[in-house]
Amino acid sequence: MGQEGFSEESALLYHRASPSALTAIEPVDDPRADLVLAPDVPLTPRHIRTGELPGGGDAVLGREVVLGNQDVLLCWVAADESSGLYRNAMGDELVYVHEGEVELKTVFGRLGLGPGDYAVIPRGTTHQWVVGDTGVRALVFEANGHVRFPERYLSSRGQLKEGAPFSERDLRGPDEPLVEEGNDVPVLVRNRAGLSNLVHQNHPFDVVGWDGCLWPHALSIHDFEPIAGAIHQPPPVHQTFAGPGFVICSFVPRPYDFHPDAVKVPYHHANTDSDEVLFYAAGDFMSREGSGIGVGSISYHPSGFTHGPQPGSWERSVDQTRTEELAVMLDTFRPLQVAAASSGAADDGYRQSWSG
């Protein structure tokens, strides 16, 4: 497996049988065939309640697209079934597990995931979601390209620098090789035209060993070390991943700004070059009190809307010394469009929440 014409990261996987041997190719009805992403007109800040989005099914076909553009789709998963074998040929997938346990079985081996775990699944990786009895709730960012660590965290030879908010020791890879038997095994494949079933003569999980620098990996949001300062630090200090046309940031418990005159809440701001999406994973979101935002909420603040703390937030923050929030942020540099499911799960009163 090699990225960008085998000029970037690659891995060698040693299969027991030919991974090219197919016995059938079958068309598959795509549940996204009728997906419509509508422009955000009129321009509207939104609060989307994930608990009101459709759920059930498996973690591949049961995904609900919330927002998206040419670079990335943000999907919500509330799965109660394990998936079949799946391969995304369009781009890398970045998963954030909100609740539940899942075993991600891949051609590289098993990767166990739990609450707070991010996982990067490289494009073209055959994998399967095996969920526990309680199911799994997760965000899935489907990129139109590769998801990597920010370049400023990396040395010229690719090592994470000492000043980065996490290190190689925080990364988890698949365990020992996963070898399964089977014949005529279907693998669901997504490409730009939709879905297909490629029926493999031999089970794709027949890799007895692999090496290289391209592999699925996990990072817990709890291992992200926050950067704090005497005065407010800008959002890039929270950046965790970079994709084509978007970034992902992690907001974790941290000390508040400690200058005697610091304004501790995030002041009103206008990100003129990007749309901002925040998933509220856990904790106390003091600056959003009174907005209806809570654990499991998604806020969407489009470029062109100046947003900030709710009324009364500054007064509540004066005697506070730290924030206990846990949140995942998506910033895109092309406008996002809105899926119909988002409108059905939206809090229509959110746009007035700053008006008292």
C-alpha positions in Angstrom: 0.0 0.0 0.0 1.5 3.3 -1.0 0.2 6.9 -0.9 0.6 9.6 -3.6 2.0 7.3 -6.3 4.2 5.5 -3.8 6.2 8.7 -3.2 5.0 9.1 0.4 4.2 6.7 3.3 3.8 3.0 2.3 3.6 -0.4 3.9 4.3 -4.0 2.7 1.6 -6.6 3.6 2.5 -10.2 3.3 -0.7 -12.1 2.2 -1.0 -15.9 2.2 -3.1 -15.7 -1.0 -3.5 -13.2 -3.8 -5.6 -10.2 -2.6 -6.5 -9.6 -6.3 -8.4 -12.9 -6.7 -12.1 -12.2 -7.1 -15.0 -14.5 -7.7 -17.7 -11.9 -8.3 -18.4 -8.2 -8.5 -21.8 -7.1 -7.4 -23.7 -3.8 -7.5 -25.0 -2.4 -4.2 -27.7 0.1 -3.5 -26.1 3.1 -1.9 -28.1 4.6 1.0 -26.5 7.9 0.1 -27.9 7.9 -3.5 -30.5 10.4 -2.4 -28.2 12.5 -0.1 -28.6 16.2 -0.6 -26.2 18.7 0.9 -27.9 22.1 0.8 -26.1 25.5 1.0 -26.4 27.2 4.3 -28.9 29.9 3.0 -30.0 31.9 4.9 -26.7 31.9 6.8 -27.6 30.3 10.1 -25.7 29.2 13.2 -27.0 25.8 14.3 -27.3 23.5 17.3 -27.7 19.8 16.2 -28.7 17.3 18.8 -27.1 14.0 17.9 -29.5 12.1 20.1 -32.3 13.1 17.6 -30.4 11.9 14.6 -31.4 8.5 13.1 -29.5 5.5 14.5 -29.2 1.8 14.4 -27.7 -0.6 11.9 -23.9 -1.0 11.5 -21.1 1.6 11.7 -20.7 1.7 7.9 -24.1 1.7 6.3 -25.8 3.2 9.4 -23.8 6.5 9.2 -25.8 9.7 9.1 -24.2 12.6 7.2 -24.5 15.8 9.2 -22.5 18.4 7.3 -20.0 18.2 4.4 -18.3 19.8 1.4 -15.8 18.7 -1.3 -13.1 18.0 1.3 -14.8 16.1 4.2 -18.1 14.6 5.3 -19.0 14.7 9.0 -21.0 11.7 9.9 -22.7 10.5 13.1 -22.8 6.8 14.0 -25.1 5.2 16.5 -24.5 1.6 15.6 -25.9 -1.5 17.4 -24.6 -4.0 14.9 -21.2 -5.1 13.6 -20.4 -4.2 10.0 -19.2 -6.4 7.2 -15.8 -5.9 5.6 -15.4 -2.5 4.2 -12.9 -0.4 2.2 -13.1 3.3 1.5 -11.3 4.1 -1.8 -12.1 7.8 -1.6 -9.9 8.9 1.3 -8.8 8.3 4.9 -11.3 8.1 7.7 -10.9 9.7 11.1 -13.1 8.2 13.9 -13.8 9.7 17.3 -15.5 7.3 19.7 -17.9 9.0 22.0 -19.5 6.1 23.7 -19.1 2.3 23.6 -16.4 -0.1 22.8 -15.4 -1.3 19.3 -12.9 -3.7 17.9 -11.6 -2.4 14.6 -10.4 -5.5 12.6 -8.1 -4.6 9.7 -5.7 -6.3 7.3 -3.0 -5.0 9.7 -4.5 -6.6 12.8 -6.9 -5.6 15.6 -7.2 -2.1 17.1 -9.3 -1.8 20.2 -11.1 1.5 20.6 -13.1 3.1 23.5 -14.5 6.4 24.6 -12.2 9.3 23.7 -10.2 7.4 21.1 -9.4 8.8 17.7 -8.5 6.3 15.0 -7.1 7.0 11.5 -8.0 4.4 8.9 -5.9 5.0 5.8 -7.6 5.0 2.4 -7.9 1.5 0.9 -7.6 -0.4 4.2 -10.0 -3.3 4.4 -11.5 -3.3 7.9 -14.5 -4.3 9.9 -16.3 -2.7 12.9 -17.1 -5.2 15.7 -19.2 -3.5 18.3 -20.0 -4.6 21.8 -23.4 -5.3 23.4 -24.0 -1.6 24.2 -23.3 -0.5 20.6 -21.1 2.5 19.7 -21.7 6.2 19.2 -19.0 8.0 17.2 -18.1 10.8 14.8 -16.6 9.7 11.5 -14.8 12.3 9.4 -14.6 11.0 5.8 -11.8 12.9 4.1 -11.3 13.4 0.4 -7.6 12.7 0.8 -5.2 11.9 3.7 -5.4 12.7 7.4 -2.1 13.4 9.0 -0.5 15.2 12.0 0.1 18.9 11.5 3.4 19.6 9.8 4.5 22.1 12.5 4.6 19.2 15.0 7.0 17.2 12.9 10.7 17.3 12.4 12.1 17.4 8.8 12.4 13.6 9.0 8.9 13.0 10.4 9.4 12.6 14.1 7.0 14.3 16.4 8.8 17.2 18.0 9.3 17.6 21.8 6.9 20.6 21.8 4.1 18.7 20.2 1.0 18.1 22.4 1.4 14.3 22.1 4.3 11.9 21.1 4.9 8.6 19.4 4.5 6.7 22.7 0.8 7.9 22.8 0.0 6.2 19.5 -1.4 2.7 19.3 -1.2 0.4 16.3 -2.8 -2.9 15.5 -1.7 -5.9 17.5 -0.3 -9.1 16.1 -1.4 -10.1 12.5 -5.0 -11.2 12.1 -5.4 -14.3 10.0 -8.9 -15.6 9.2 -10.1 -18.4 6.9 -12.8 -18.1 4.4 -13.7 -18.2 0.7 -16.0 -16.0 -1.4 -15.8 -13.2 1.2 -17.6 -9.9 0.2 -15.9 -6.6 0.8 -18.0 -3.4 0.5 -16.0 -0.8 -1.4 -16.9 2.9 -1.7 -15.5 4.9 -4.6 -16.7 8.2 -6.2 -19.4 6.4 -8.1 -21.0 4.7 -5.0 -20.8 1.2 -3.5 -19.8 -2.1 -4.9 -19.3 -5.6 -3.4 -16.0 -7.2 -4.4 -16.2 -10.9 -3.6 -12.7 -12.2 -2.7 -11.7 -15.8 -3.4 -9.8 -15.8 -0.1 -10.5 -13.9 3.1 -8.6 -10.6 3.0 -7.6 -11.0 6.6 -4.7 -13.4 5.7 -1.8 -11.1 6.3 0.9 -12.9 8.3 3.1 -9.8 8.7 3.6 -6.3 7.6 6.1 -3.5 7.9 6.4 0.2 6.8 5.1 3.6 7.9 1.5 3.4 6.7 -1.0 1.7 9.2 -4.2 2.4 11.1 -3.4 4.0 14.4 -5.2 5.4 17.5 -4.7 8.3 19.8 -6.7 9.0 22.9 -7.9 12.6 23.3 -7.0 12.1 27.0 -3.3 11.9 26.0 -3.5 15.3 24.3 -1.4 17.7 26.4 -3.0 21.2 26.4 -1.1 24.4 25.9 -2.1 27.1 28.4 -1.0 30.7 28.8 -1.3 33.8 30.9 -3.7 35.1 28.2 -6.0 33.5 25.7 -4.2 31.1 23.4 -5.6 30.9 19.8 -7.4 27.8 18.5 -4.4 26.4 16.5 -2.8 25.3 19.9 -5.5 22.7 20.1 -4.9 21.2 16.6 -4.6 17.5 16.5 -5.0 16.4 12.8 -4.8 18.0 9.4 -6.7 16.9 6.3 -7.2 18.4 2.8 -9.1 21.6 3.4 -9.8 21.0 7.1 -8.3 20.6 10.6 -9.4 18.7 13.7 -8.8 20.2 17.2 -9.1 18.7 20.7 -10.3 20.8 23.7 -9.4 19.1 26.9 -9.4 20.0 30.6 -6.8 22.7 31.2 -6.0 25.7 33.4 -7.7 28.9 32.6 -5.7 31.9 31.5 -3.8 33.1 34.6 -3.0 36.7 34.0 -4.8 38.8 36.7 -6.8 40.7 34.0 -7.3 37.8 31.6 -10.7 37.3 30.1 -11.1 33.5 30.7 -14.0 32.7 28.4 -13.4 32.5 24.6 -14.2 36.1 23.5 -16.4 36.8 20.5 -14.6 35.9 17.3 -15.0 35.8 13.6 -13.0 33.1 11.8 -13.1 34.8 8.4 -11.7 31.9 6.4 -13.4 28.8 7.8 -16.6 27.2 9.1 -16.4 25.9 12.7 -18.1 22.8 14.0 -17.8 21.7 17.7 -18.8 18.4 19.2 -19.3 18.5 22.9 -18.1 15.2 24.3 -18.0 15.6 28.1 -17.6 18.1 30.9 -19.0 21.5 31.9 -19.3 23.9 29.0 -19.5 27.1 31.1 -19.3 29.5 28.2 -22.3 27.9 26.5 -24.6 27.8 29.6 -28.1 29.0 28.6 -27.7 28.0 24.9 -29.1 24.5 25.2 -25.7 23.0 24.3 -24.8 19.9 26.3 -23.0 16.6 26.0 -23.6 15.1 22.6 -24.4 18.4 20.9 -22.9 19.7 17.7 -22.7 23.4 17.1 -22.1 24.8 13.6 -20.9 28.4 13.3 -20.5 29.4 9.6 -18.0 32.0 8.4 -19.8 35.3 8.3 -21.3 34.8 11.8 -19.4 36.3 14.7 -19.9 34.0 17.7 -18.8 33.9 21.3 -19.8 33.1 24.9 -23.4 33.2 26.0 -24.6 36.1 28.1 -23.4 35.8 31.7 -20.4 33.6 30.9 -17.8 36.2 31.7 -19.3 36.8 35.2 -19.4 33.1 35.9 -15.7 32.7 34.9 -14.2 35.3 37.2 -13.4 32.9 40.1 -12.8 29.8 38.0 -9.3 28.4 37.6 -9.7 25.7 35.0 -12.1 24.3 32.4 -13.3 20.7 32.5 -14.6 20.6 28.9 -13.9 17.8 26.4 -14.7 18.7 22.8 -13.7 17.9 19.2 -13.6 20.7 16.7 -13.7 20.6 12.9 -12.7 23.7 10.9 -13.1 23.7 7.2 -11.7 26.1 4.7 -14.5 25.7 2.2 -18.1 26.3 3.1 -20.0 23.4 4.6 -23.3 22.3 3.4 -26.1 20.9 5.5 -27.7 17.5 5.3 -31.5 17.1 5.8 -31.0 15.0 8.9 -29.3 18.0 10.5 -32.3 20.2 10.0 -34.5 17.5 11.6 -32.3 17.4 14.7 -31.7 21.1 15.0 -32.7 23.4 17.9 -34.5 26.2 16.2 -34.1 28.5 19.2 -30.3 28.4 19.2 -29.9 31.4 16.9 -31.5 33.6 19.5 -29.5 32.2 22.4 -27.2 35.2 22.6 -30.1 37.7 22.7 -31.3 36.7 26.2 
